[in-house]
Amino acid sequence: MTISVMIADDQVMVRQGFAALLGAQPDIVVAGDASNGVEAVAAARSLQPDVIFMDVRMPEMDGLEAARTIL
């Protein structure tokens, strides 16, 4: 079974680092990423990932509000 993951963080290097680490695992696919909470909500709705790694402090909409909106 493959696990799809989305990464949401306002720092590019953090997103790239998590994507590299997770993408190296045979049973994980990085489905997408987002740089703020608004993008995270839109991406989560379209990609329907199994797991979302999300920063709490992001511009436009913080991670907590984005998580509440996604759920």
Sequence and secondary structure as in RCSB ss.txt:
>XXXX:A:sequence
MTISVMIADDQVMVRQGFAALLGAQPDIVVAGDASNGVEAVAAARSLQPDVIFMDVRMPEMDGLEAARTIL
>XXXX:A:secstr
  EEEEEE S HHHHHHHHHHHHTSTTEEEEEEESSHHHHHHHHHHH  SEEEE SS SSS HHHHHHHH 
